[in-house]
């Protein structure tokens, strides 16, 4: 459910999801790929002790 909201409001995950779906991936597969991406980002944030910053360009 968190990723469903993130896809609607976060440009990073929205772009990743749309890219996967337009490449022909099933929607559930694209959703889980985005969930995995979020987990990787969150784990690195915890490890580094930093807050979320949306990537630029």
C-alpha distance matrix in Angstrom:
0.0 3.8 5.4 5.1 6.6 8.7 10.1 11.3 12.8 13.8 16.8 16.7 13.4 14.2 17.6 16.7 14.4 17.2 19.8 18.5 18.1 21.5 22.9 22.3 19.4 17.3 13.9 12.2 14.5 13.9 10.1 11.1 13.9 11.9 10.0 13.6 14.9 12.7 13.9 17.4 17.4 16.4 19.0 21.6 21.0 21.6 24.6 26.1 25.3 24.3 21.9 19.5 21.7 20.6 23.0 25.9 27.2
3.8 0.0 3.8 5.5 5.3 6.2 8.7 10.2 10.7 11.1 14.3 14.0 11.2 12.6 16.0 15.2 13.7 16.7 19.0 18.2 18.4 21.6 23.0 23.0 20.1 18.7 15.4 13.9 15.5 14.2 10.5 11.4 13.3 10.6 8.7 12.2 12.8 10.0 11.5 14.9 14.3 13.2 16.1 18.5 17.5 18.4 21.5 22.7 21.8 20.6 18.1 15.7 18.0 17.2 19.8 22.7 24.4
5.4 3.8 0.0 3.8 5.3 4.7 5.9 8.5 9.7 9.5 12.1 11.4 8.1 9.5 12.7 11.6 9.9 13.1 15.3 14.4 14.8 18.0 19.2 19.4 16.6 15.6 12.3 11.2 12.5 10.6 7.2 8.6 10.1 7.2 6.2 10.0 10.3 8.3 10.6 13.5 13.1 13.0 15.9 17.9 17.4 18.8 21.5 22.6 22.3 20.8 18.5 15.6 17.3 15.9 17.9 20.8 22.0
5.1 5.5 3.8 0.0 3.8 5.5 5.3 6.7 9.0 10.1 12.5 12.9 9.6 9.4 13.0 12.6 10.1 12.4 15.4 14.7 14.1 17.1 19.0 18.8 16.4 14.8 11.1 10.7 12.9 11.1 7.8 10.3 12.2 9.7 9.5 13.2 13.5 12.0 14.4 17.2 16.7 16.7 19.7 21.6 21.0 22.5 25.3 26.2 25.8 24.1 21.5 18.4 19.7 17.9 20.0 22.5 23.4
6.6 5.3 5.3 3.8 0.0 3.8 5.5 5.2 6.3 8.1 11.3 12.3 9.8 9.6 13.4 13.8 12.0 14.1 17.1 17.1 16.7 19.4 21.5 21.7 19.6 18.3 14.6 14.5 16.4 14.2 11.1 13.5 14.9 11.7 11.4 15.1 14.7 12.5 15.1 17.9 16.6 16.3 19.7 21.3 20.1 21.6 24.7 25.3 24.4 22.4 19.4 16.5 17.8 16.1 18.8 21.1 22.4
8.7 6.2 4.7 5.5 3.8 0.0 3.8 5.3 5.2 5.1 8.3 8.7 6.4 7.2 10.7 11.0 10.1 12.5 15.0 15.3 15.7 18.1 20.0 20.7 18.6 18.1 14.7 14.7 15.8 13.1 10.4 12.5 13.0 9.4 9.7 12.9 11.8 9.6 12.7 15.0 13.4 13.5 17.0 18.2 17.1 19.1 21.9 22.3 21.7 19.5 16.6 13.4 14.4 12.6 15.1 17.6 18.9
10.1 8.7 5.9 5.3 5.5 3.8 0.0 3.8 5.7 5.8 7.4 8.1 5.2 4.3 8.0 8.6 7.0 8.9 11.8 12.2 12.2 14.5 16.6 17.4 15.6 15.2 11.9 12.7 13.8 10.7 8.7 11.6 11.8 8.6 10.1 13.2 12.1 11.0 14.4 16.2 15.0 15.9 19.2 20.2 19.5 21.8 24.3 24.6 24.4 22.1 19.5 16.0 16.4 13.8 15.6 17.7 18.3
11.3 10.2 8.5 6.7 5.2 5.3 3.8 0.0 3.8 6.2 8.0 10.2 8.3 6.3 9.9 11.6 10.0 10.7 14.1 15.0 14.3 16.2 18.9 19.6 18.3 17.6 14.1 15.3 16.9 13.9 11.9 15.1 15.6 12.3 13.6 16.9 15.7 14.3 17.7 19.6 18.0 18.6 22.1 23.0 21.9 24.2 27.0 27.0 26.4 23.9 20.9 17.4 17.6 15.0 17.2 18.7 19.4
12.8 10.7 9.7 9.0 6.3 5.2 5.7 3.8 0.0 3.8 6.5 9.1 8.4 7.3 10.6 12.5 12.0 12.9 15.8 17.2 17.1 18.8 21.3 22.4 21.1 20.8 17.3 18.3 19.5 16.4 14.4 17.0 17.1 13.5 14.6 17.6 15.8 13.9 17.3 19.1 16.8 17.3 21.0 21.5 19.9 22.3 25.2 24.8 24.0 21.2 17.9 14.5 14.5 12.2 14.9 16.4 17.6
13.8 11.1 9.5 10.1 8.1 5.1 5.8 6.2 3.8 0.0 3.8 5.5 5.7 5.9 8.5 10.2 10.7 12.1 14.2 15.7 16.5 18.0 20.0 21.6 20.1 20.4 17.3 18.1 18.6 15.3 13.6 15.8 15.2 11.5 12.9 15.3 13.0 11.2 14.9 16.0 13.6 14.5 18.1 18.3 16.9 19.6 22.2 21.6 21.2 18.3 15.3 11.6 11.4 8.8 11.3 13.1 14.5
16.8 14.3 12.1 12.5 11.3 8.3 7.4 8.0 6.5 3.8 0.0 3.8 5.6 4.9 5.9 8.5 9.8 10.3 11.9 14.1 15.2 16.0 18.0 20.1 19.2 20.1 17.4 18.8 18.8 15.2 14.5 16.8 15.5 12.1 14.4 16.3 13.5 12.7 16.5 17.0 14.5 16.3 19.7 19.2 18.2 21.4 23.5 22.6 22.7 19.6 16.9 13.1 11.8 8.4 9.7 10.8 11.4
16.7 14.0 11.4 12.9 12.3 8.7 8.1 10.2 9.1 5.5 3.8 0.0 3.8 5.6 5.5 6.4 8.8 10.2 10.8 12.7 14.6 15.6 16.9 19.1 17.9 19.1 16.8 17.8 17.1 13.6 13.1 14.8 12.9 9.6 12.1 13.3 10.1 9.9 13.6 13.5 11.3 13.6 16.6 16.0 15.5 18.8 20.5 19.8 20.3 17.5 15.4 11.6 10.5 7.2 7.8 9.9 10.6
13.4 11.2 8.1 9.6 9.8 6.4 5.2 8.3 8.4 5.7 5.6 3.8 0.0 3.8 5.4 5.0 6.0 8.5 9.7 10.6 12.2 14.0 15.3 17.0 15.2 16.0 13.4 14.1 13.8 10.3 9.4 11.3 9.9 6.5 9.0 10.9 8.4 8.2 11.9 12.7 11.2 13.1 16.2 16.4 16.2 19.0 21.0 20.9 21.4 19.0 16.9 13.2 13.1 10.3 11.3 13.6 14.2
14.2 12.6 9.5 9.4 9.6 7.2 4.3 6.3 7.3 5.9 4.9 5.6 3.8 0.0 3.8 5.5 5.2 6.1 8.5 10.1 10.6 12.1 14.2 15.7 14.6 15.2 12.5 14.1 14.3 10.6 10.1 13.0 11.9 8.9 11.7 14.0 11.9 11.8 15.5 16.4 15.0 16.8 19.9 20.2 19.8 22.6 24.7 24.5 24.8 22.2 19.8 16.1 15.5 12.3 13.2 14.8 14.8
17.6 16.0 12.7 13.0 13.4 10.7 8.0 9.9 10.6 8.5 5.9 5.5 5.4 3.8 0.0 3.8 5.5 5.2 6.0 8.6 10.0 10.4 12.2 14.5 14.0 15.5 13.5 15.5 14.9 11.1 11.8 14.3 12.3 10.0 13.4 14.8 12.2 13.1 16.7 16.8 15.5 18.0 20.7 20.4 20.5 23.6 25.2 24.8 25.6 22.9 20.9 17.1 15.9 12.4 12.2 13.2 12.4
16.7 15.2 11.6 12.6 13.8 11.0 8.6 11.6 12.5 10.2 8.5 6.4 5.0 5.5 3.8 0.0 3.8 5.6 5.1 6.3 8.7 10.0 10.7 12.9 11.7 13.4 11.9 13.3 12.0 8.3 9.4 11.3 8.8 7.0 10.7 11.6 9.2 10.9 14.2 14.1 13.4 16.2 18.5 18.4 19.1 22.0 23.3 23.3 24.5 22.2 20.7 17.0 16.4 13.3 12.8 14.6 13.9
14.4 13.7 9.9 10.1 12.0 10.1 7.0 10.0 12.0 10.7 9.8 8.8 6.0 5.2 5.5 3.8 0.0 3.8 5.4 5.3 6.2 8.5 9.9 11.1 9.5 10.5 8.3 10.1 9.6 5.8 6.7 9.5 8.1 6.5 10.0 11.7 10.5 11.8 14.9 15.6 15.4 17.6 20.0 20.6 21.2 23.7 25.3 25.7 26.6 24.5 22.7 19.1 18.9 15.9 16.1 17.9 17.3
17.2 16.7 13.1 12.4 14.1 12.5 8.9 10.7 12.9 12.1 10.3 10.2 8.5 6.1 5.2 5.6 3.8 0.0 3.8 5.5 5.1 5.9 8.4 10.0 9.8 11.1 9.4 12.2 11.9 8.3 9.9 12.9 11.6 10.3 13.8 15.5 14.0 15.3 18.6 19.1 18.6 21.0 23.5 23.7 24.2 27.0 28.6 28.7 29.5 27.2 25.2 21.5 20.8 17.4 17.2 18.3 17.1
19.8 19.0 15.3 15.4 17.1 15.0 11.8 14.1 15.8 14.2 11.9 10.8 9.7 8.5 6.0 5.1 5.4 3.8 0.0 3.8 5.6 5.3 6.2 9.0 9.1 11.6 11.0 13.6 12.2 8.8 11.3 13.6 11.3 10.8 14.5 15.3 13.6 15.7 18.7 18.5 18.3 21.2 23.3 23.1 24.1 27.0 28.1 28.1 29.4 27.2 25.7 22.0 21.1 17.7 16.8 17.7 16.1
18.5 18.2 14.4 14.7 17.1 15.3 12.2 15.0 17.2 15.7 14.1 12.7 10.6 10.1 8.6 6.3 5.3 5.5 3.8 0.0 3.8 5.5 5.1 6.7 5.7 8.3 8.3 10.5 8.6 5.7 9.0 10.8 8.7 9.3 12.8 13.3 12.5 15.0 17.5 17.5 18.1 20.7 22.5 22.8 24.1 26.7 27.7 28.2 29.7 27.8 26.5 23.0 22.6 19.6 18.8 20.4 19.1
18.1 18.4 14.8 14.1 16.7 15.7 12.2 14.3 17.1 16.5 15.2 14.6 12.2 10.6 10.0 8.7 6.2 5.1 5.6 3.8 0.0 3.8 5.3 5.3 5.0 6.5 6.2 9.4 8.8 6.3 9.2 11.8 10.8 11.2 14.4 15.7 15.3 17.2 19.8 20.4 20.9 23.2 25.2 25.8 26.9 29.3 30.6 31.3 32.4 30.4 28.8 25.2 24.9 21.7 21.4 22.8 21.4
21.5 21.6 18.0 17.1 19.4 18.1 14.5 16.2 18.8 18.0 16.0 15.6 14.0 12.1 10.4 10.0 8.5 5.9 5.3 5.5 3.8 0.0 3.8 5.3 7.3 9.5 9.8 13.2 12.3 9.9 12.8 15.4 13.9 14.2 17.6 18.7 17.7 19.9 22.7 22.8 23.0 25.7 27.7 27.9 28.9 31.6 32.8 33.1 34.4 32.2 30.6 26.9 26.1 22.7 21.9 22.7 20.7
22.9 23.0 19.2 19.0 21.5 20.0 16.6 18.9 21.3 20.0 18.0 16.9 15.3 14.2 12.2 10.7 9.9 8.4 6.2 5.1 5.3 3.8 0.0 3.8 5.9 9.2 10.7 13.5 11.6 9.8 13.4 15.1 13.1 14.3 17.7 17.9 17.2 19.9 22.3 22.0 22.7 25.6 27.1 27.2 28.8 31.4 32.2 32.6 34.3 32.3 31.2 27.6 26.9 23.7 22.5 23.4 21.4
22.3 23.0 19.4 18.8 21.7 20.7 17.4 19.6 22.4 21.6 20.1 19.1 17.0 15.7 14.5 12.9 11.1 10.0 9.0 6.7 5.3 5.3 3.8 0.0 3.8 6.5 8.8 11.6 10.1 9.4 12.9 14.6 13.4 15.0 18.0 18.5 18.5 21.1 23.2 23.4 24.4 26.9 28.4 29.0 30.6 32.9 33.8 34.6 36.2 34.4 33.1 29.7 29.3 26.2 25.4 26.6 24.8
19.4 20.1 16.6 16.4 19.6 18.6 15.6 18.3 21.1 20.1 19.2 17.9 15.2 14.6 14.0 11.7 9.5 9.8 9.1 5.7 5.0 7.3 5.9 3.8 0.0 3.8 6.3 8.3 6.4 6.2 9.7 11.0 10.1 12.1 14.7 15.2 15.7 18.2 20.0 20.5 21.8 24.1 25.4 26.4 28.0 30.0 31.0 32.1 33.6 32.1 30.9 27.6 27.6 24.8 24.3 26.0 24.7
17.3 18.7 15.6 14.8 18.3 18.1 15.2 17.6 20.8 20.4 20.1 19.1 16.0 15.2 15.5 13.4 10.5 11.1 11.6 8.3 6.5 9.5 9.2 6.5 3.8 0.0 3.8 5.6 5.3 6.3 8.7 10.2 10.7 12.5 14.4 15.6 16.7 18.6 20.3 21.4 22.8 24.6 26.0 27.5 28.8 30.6 31.9 33.3 34.4 33.1 31.6 28.3 28.8 26.1 26.1 28.0 27.1
13.9 15.4 12.3 11.1 14.6 14.7 11.9 14.1 17.3 17.3 17.4 16.8 13.4 12.5 13.5 11.9 8.3 9.4 11.0 8.3 6.2 9.8 10.7 8.8 6.3 3.8 0.0 3.8 5.4 5.1 6.1 8.7 9.8 10.6 12.3 14.3 15.3 16.5 18.5 20.1 21.1 22.5 24.4 25.9 26.9 28.7 30.4 31.6 32.4 30.9 29.1 25.8 26.4 23.7 24.2 26.2 25.6
12.2 13.9 11.2 10.7 14.5 14.7 12.7 15.3 18.3 18.1 18.8 17.8 14.1 14.1 15.5 13.3 10.1 12.2 13.6 10.5 9.4 13.2 13.5 11.6 8.3 5.6 3.8 0.0 3.8 5.4 5.0 6.2 8.6 9.8 10.5 12.4 14.2 15.3 16.6 18.5 20.0 21.0 22.6 24.5 25.6 26.9 28.7 30.3 31.0 29.9 28.4 25.3 26.4 24.2 24.9 27.3 27.1
14.5 15.5 12.5 12.9 16.4 15.8 13.8 16.9 19.5 18.6 18.8 17.1 13.8 14.3 14.9 12.0 9.6 11.9 12.2 8.6 8.8 12.3 11.6 10.1 6.4 5.3 5.4 3.8 0.0 3.8 5.4 5.3 6.2 8.7 9.8 10.6 12.4 14.3 15.4 16.7 18.5 20.0 21.2 22.9 24.4 25.9 27.1 28.8 29.9 28.9 27.8 24.8 25.7 23.5 23.7 26.2 25.8
13.9 14.2 10.6 11.1 14.2 13.1 10.7 13.9 16.4 15.3 15.2 13.6 10.3 10.6 11.1 8.3 5.8 8.3 8.8 5.7 6.3 9.9 9.8 9.4 6.2 6.3 5.1 5.4 3.8 0.0 3.8 5.5 5.1 6.3 8.7 9.9 10.5 12.4 14.4 15.4 16.6 18.4 20.1 21.3 22.6 24.5 25.9 27.1 28.2 26.8 25.4 22.2 22.7 20.2 20.3 22.6 22.2
10.1 10.5 7.2 7.8 11.1 10.4 8.7 11.9 14.4 13.6 14.5 13.1 9.4 10.1 11.8 9.4 6.7 9.9 11.3 9.0 9.2 12.8 13.4 12.9 9.7 8.7 6.1 5.0 5.4 3.8 0.0 3.8 5.4 5.2 6.3 8.8 9.9 10.6 12.5 14.4 15.4 16.5 18.5 20.2 21.0 22.6 24.5 25.8 26.5 25.2 23.5 20.4 21.5 19.3 20.1 22.7 22.9
11.1 11.4 8.6 10.3 13.5 12.5 11.6 15.1 17.0 15.8 16.8 14.8 11.3 13.0 14.3 11.3 9.5 12.9 13.6 10.8 11.8 15.4 15.1 14.6 11.0 10.2 8.7 6.2 5.3 5.5 3.8 0.0 3.8 5.3 4.8 6.2 8.6 9.7 10.5 12.4 14.2 15.1 16.4 18.5 19.8 21.0 22.5 24.3 25.2 24.4 23.2 20.5 21.9 20.3 20.9 23.9 24.2
13.9 13.3 10.1 12.2 14.9 13.0 11.8 15.6 17.1 15.2 15.5 12.9 9.9 11.9 12.3 8.8 8.1 11.6 11.3 8.7 10.8 13.9 13.1 13.4 10.1 10.7 9.8 8.6 6.2 5.1 5.4 3.8 0.0 3.8 5.4 5.1 6.3 8.7 9.9 10.7 12.4 14.3 15.4 16.8 18.5 20.2 21.2 22.7 24.0 23.0 22.2 19.3 20.3 18.4 18.4 21.3 21.4
11.9 10.6 7.2 9.7 11.7 9.4 8.6 12.3 13.5 11.5 12.1 9.6 6.5 8.9 10.0 7.0 6.5 10.3 10.8 9.3 11.2 14.2 14.3 15.0 12.1 12.5 10.6 9.8 8.7 6.3 5.2 5.3 3.8 0.0 3.8 5.3 4.9 6.2 8.6 9.8 10.5 12.2 14.2 15.4 16.4 18.4 19.9 21.0 21.9 20.5 19.2 16.1 17.1 15.1 15.7 18.6 19.1
10.0 8.7 6.2 9.5 11.4 9.7 10.1 13.6 14.6 12.9 14.4 12.1 9.0 11.7 13.4 10.7 10.0 13.8 14.5 12.8 14.4 17.6 17.7 18.0 14.7 14.4 12.3 10.5 9.8 8.7 6.3 4.8 5.4 3.8 0.0 3.8 5.4 5.1 6.3 8.7 9.9 10.5 12.3 14.3 15.2 16.5 18.3 20.0 20.6 19.7 18.4 15.9 17.6 16.4 17.5 20.7 21.7
13.6 12.2 10.0 13.2 15.1 12.9 13.2 16.9 17.6 15.3 16.3 13.3 10.9 14.0 14.8 11.6 11.7 15.5 15.3 13.3 15.7 18.7 17.9 18.5 15.2 15.6 14.3 12.4 10.6 9.9 8.8 6.2 5.1 5.3 3.8 0.0 3.8 5.4 5.1 6.3 8.6 9.9 10.6 12.4 14.2 15.4 16.5 18.4 19.6 19.1 18.6 16.3 18.0 17.0 17.5 20.9 21.8
14.9 12.8 10.3 13.5 14.7 11.8 12.1 15.7 15.8 13.0 13.5 10.1 8.4 11.9 12.2 9.2 10.5 14.0 13.6 12.5 15.3 17.7 17.2 18.5 15.7 16.7 15.3 14.2 12.4 10.5 9.9 8.6 6.3 4.9 5.4 3.8 0.0 3.8 5.5 5.2 6.2 8.6 10.0 10.8 12.3 14.4 15.5 16.6 17.9 16.9 16.3 13.7 14.8 13.6 13.7 17.1 18.0
12.7 10.0 8.3 12.0 12.5 9.6 11.0 14.3 13.9 11.2 12.7 9.9 8.2 11.8 13.1 10.9 11.8 15.3 15.7 15.0 17.2 19.9 19.9 21.1 18.2 18.6 16.5 15.3 14.3 12.4 10.6 9.7 8.7 6.2 5.1 5.4 3.8 0.0 3.8 5.4 5.1 6.1 8.5 9.9 10.4 12.3 14.2 15.3 15.9 14.7 13.6 11.1 13.0 12.3 13.4 17.0 18.6
13.9 11.5 10.6 14.4 15.1 12.7 14.4 17.7 17.3 14.9 16.5 13.6 11.9 15.5 16.7 14.2 14.9 18.6 18.7 17.5 19.8 22.7 22.3 23.2 20.0 20.3 18.5 16.6 15.4 14.4 12.5 10.5 9.9 8.6 6.3 5.1 5.5 3.8 0.0 3.8 5.4 5.1 6.0 8.6 9.7 10.5 12.2 14.1 14.9 14.7 14.3 12.7 15.1 15.2 16.2 19.9 21.6
17.4 14.9 13.5 17.2 17.9 15.0 16.2 19.6 19.1 16.0 17.0 13.5 12.7 16.4 16.8 14.1 15.6 19.1 18.5 17.5 20.4 22.8 22.0 23.4 20.5 21.4 20.1 18.5 16.7 15.4 14.4 12.4 10.7 9.8 8.7 6.3 5.2 5.4 3.8 0.0 3.8 5.5 5.2 6.2 8.6 10.0 10.6 12.3 13.9 13.7 14.1 12.6 14.4 14.5 14.7 18.4 20.0
17.4 14.3 13.1 16.7 16.6 13.4 15.0 18.0 16.8 13.6 14.5 11.3 11.2 15.0 15.5 13.4 15.4 18.6 18.3 18.1 20.9 23.0 22.7 24.4 21.8 22.8 21.1 20.0 18.5 16.6 15.4 14.2 12.4 10.5 9.9 8.6 6.2 5.1 5.4 3.8 0.0 3.8 5.5 5.3 6.2 8.7 9.9 10.6 11.8 10.7 10.7 8.9 10.6 11.0 11.5 15.2 17.3
16.4 13.2 13.0 16.7 16.3 13.5 15.9 18.6 17.3 14.5 16.3 13.6 13.1 16.8 18.0 16.2 17.6 21.0 21.2 20.7 23.2 25.7 25.6 26.9 24.1 24.6 22.5 21.0 20.0 18.4 16.5 15.1 14.3 12.2 10.5 9.9 8.6 6.1 5.1 5.5 3.8 0.0 3.8 5.4 5.0 6.2 8.6 9.9 10.1 9.7 9.4 8.5 11.4 12.6 14.0 17.8 20.2
19.0 16.1 15.9 19.7 19.7 17.0 19.2 22.1 21.0 18.1 19.7 16.6 16.2 19.9 20.7 18.5 20.0 23.5 23.3 22.5 25.2 27.7 27.1 28.4 25.4 26.0 24.4 22.6 21.2 20.1 18.5 16.4 15.4 14.2 12.3 10.6 10.0 8.5 6.0 5.2 5.5 3.8 0.0 3.8 5.4 5.2 6.2 8.6 9.7 10.5 11.5 11.5 14.2 15.6 16.4 20.1 22.4
21.6 18.5 17.9 21.6 21.3 18.2 20.2 23.0 21.5 18.3 19.2 16.0 16.4 20.2 20.4 18.4 20.6 23.7 23.1 22.8 25.8 27.9 27.2 29.0 26.4 27.5 25.9 24.5 22.9 21.3 20.2 18.5 16.8 15.4 14.3 12.4 10.8 9.9 8.6 6.2 5.3 5.4 3.8 0.0 3.8 5.4 5.0 6.0 8.2 8.6 10.3 10.4 12.4 14.0 14.2 17.7 20.1
21.0 17.5 17.4 21.0 20.1 17.1 19.5 21.9 19.9 16.9 18.2 15.5 16.2 19.8 20.5 19.1 21.2 24.2 24.1 24.1 26.9 28.9 28.8 30.6 28.0 28.8 26.9 25.6 24.4 22.6 21.0 19.8 18.5 16.4 15.2 14.2 12.3 10.4 9.7 8.6 6.2 5.0 5.4 3.8 0.0 3.8 5.5 5.2 5.6 5.3 6.6 7.3 9.9 12.2 13.3 16.8 19.7
21.6 18.4 18.8 22.5 21.6 19.1 21.8 24.2 22.3 19.6 21.4 18.8 19.0 22.6 23.6 22.0 23.7 27.0 27.0 26.7 29.3 31.6 31.4 32.9 30.0 30.6 28.7 26.9 25.9 24.5 22.6 21.0 20.2 18.4 16.5 15.4 14.4 12.3 10.5 10.0 8.7 6.2 5.2 5.4 3.8 0.0 3.8 5.5 5.0 6.9 8.6 10.2 13.3 15.8 17.1 20.5 23.5
24.6 21.5 21.5 25.3 24.7 21.9 24.3 27.0 25.2 22.2 23.5 20.5 21.0 24.7 25.2 23.3 25.3 28.6 28.1 27.7 30.6 32.8 32.2 33.8 31.0 31.9 30.4 28.7 27.1 25.9 24.5 22.5 21.2 19.9 18.3 16.5 15.5 14.2 12.2 10.6 9.9 8.6 6.2 5.0 5.5 3.8 0.0 3.8 5.6 8.2 11.0 12.6 15.0 17.5 18.0 21.3 24.0
26.1 22.7 22.6 26.2 25.3 22.3 24.6 27.0 24.8 21.6 22.6 19.8 20.9 24.5 24.8 23.3 25.7 28.7 28.1 28.2 31.3 33.1 32.6 34.6 32.1 33.3 31.6 30.3 28.8 27.1 25.8 24.3 22.7 21.0 20.0 18.4 16.6 15.3 14.1 12.3 10.6 9.9 8.6 6.0 5.2 5.5 3.8 0.0 3.8 5.6 9.1 11.1 12.8 15.7 16.0 19.0 21.9
25.3 21.8 22.3 25.8 24.4 21.7 24.4 26.4 24.0 21.2 22.7 20.3 21.4 24.8 25.6 24.5 26.6 29.5 29.4 29.7 32.4 34.4 34.3 36.2 33.6 34.4 32.4 31.0 29.9 28.2 26.5 25.2 24.0 21.9 20.6 19.6 17.9 15.9 14.9 13.9 11.8 10.1 9.7 8.2 5.6 5.0 5.6 3.8 0.0 3.8 7.0 10.0 12.4 15.6 16.8 19.7 23.0
24.3 20.6 20.8 24.1 22.4 19.5 22.1 23.9 21.2 18.3 19.6 17.5 19.0 22.2 22.9 22.2 24.5 27.2 27.2 27.8 30.4 32.2 32.3 34.4 32.1 33.1 30.9 29.9 28.9 26.8 25.2 24.4 23.0 20.5 19.7 19.1 16.9 14.7 14.7 13.7 10.7 9.7 10.5 8.6 5.3 6.9 8.2 5.6 3.8 0.0 3.8 6.7 8.7 12.1 13.5 16.3 19.7
21.9 18.1 18.5 21.5 19.4 16.6 19.5 20.9 17.9 15.3 16.9 15.4 16.9 19.8 20.9 20.7 22.7 25.2 25.7 26.5 28.8 30.6 31.2 33.1 30.9 31.6 29.1 28.4 27.8 25.4 23.5 23.2 22.2 19.2 18.4 18.6 16.3 13.6 14.3 14.1 10.7 9.4 11.5 10.3 6.6 8.6 11.0 9.1 7.0 3.8 0.0 3.8 6.4 9.9 12.2 15.0 18.6
19.5 15.7 15.6 18.4 16.5 13.4 16.0 17.4 14.5 11.6 13.1 11.6 13.2 16.1 17.1 17.0 19.1 21.5 22.0 23.0 25.2 26.9 27.6 29.7 27.6 28.3 25.8 25.3 24.8 22.2 20.4 20.5 19.3 16.1 15.9 16.3 13.7 11.1 12.7 12.6 8.9 8.5 11.5 10.4 7.3 10.2 12.6 11.1 10.0 6.7 3.8 0.0 3.8 6.5 9.2 12.3 15.7
21.7 18.0 17.3 19.7 17.8 14.4 16.4 17.6 14.5 11.4 11.8 10.5 13.1 15.5 15.9 16.4 18.9 20.8 21.1 22.6 24.9 26.1 26.9 29.3 27.6 28.8 26.4 26.4 25.7 22.7 21.5 21.9 20.3 17.1 17.6 18.0 14.8 13.0 15.1 14.4 10.6 11.4 14.2 12.4 9.9 13.3 15.0 12.8 12.4 8.7 6.4 3.8 0.0 3.8 6.2 8.7 12.3
20.6 17.2 15.9 17.9 16.1 12.6 13.8 15.0 12.2 8.8 8.4 7.2 10.3 12.3 12.4 13.3 15.9 17.4 17.7 19.6 21.7 22.7 23.7 26.2 24.8 26.1 23.7 24.2 23.5 20.2 19.3 20.3 18.4 15.1 16.4 17.0 13.6 12.3 15.2 14.5 11.0 12.6 15.6 14.0 12.2 15.8 17.5 15.7 15.6 12.1 9.9 6.5 3.8 0.0 3.8 6.4 9.5
23.0 19.8 17.9 20.0 18.8 15.1 15.6 17.2 14.9 11.3 9.7 7.8 11.3 13.2 12.2 12.8 16.1 17.2 16.8 18.8 21.4 21.9 22.5 25.4 24.3 26.1 24.2 24.9 23.7 20.3 20.1 20.9 18.4 15.7 17.5 17.5 13.7 13.4 16.2 14.7 11.5 14.0 16.4 14.2 13.3 17.1 18.0 16.0 16.8 13.5 12.2 9.2 6.2 3.8 0.0 3.8 6.6
25.9 22.7 20.8 22.5 21.1 17.6 17.7 18.7 16.4 13.1 10.8 9.9 13.6 14.8 13.2 14.6 17.9 18.3 17.7 20.4 22.8 22.7 23.4 26.6 26.0 28.0 26.2 27.3 26.2 22.6 22.7 23.9 21.3 18.6 20.7 20.9 17.1 17.0 19.9 18.4 15.2 17.8 20.1 17.7 16.8 20.5 21.3 19.0 19.7 16.3 15.0 12.3 8.7 6.4 3.8 0.0 3.8
27.2 24.4 22.0 23.4 22.4 18.9 18.3 19.4 17.6 14.5 11.4 10.6 14.2 14.8 12.4 13.9 17.3 17.1 16.1 19.1 21.4 20.7 21.4 24.8 24.7 27.1 25.6 27.1 25.8 22.2 22.9 24.2 21.4 19.1 21.7 21.8 18.0 18.6 21.6 20.0 17.3 20.2 22.4 20.1 19.7 23.5 24.0 21.9 23.0 19.7 18.6 15.7 12.3 9.5 6.6 3.8 0.0
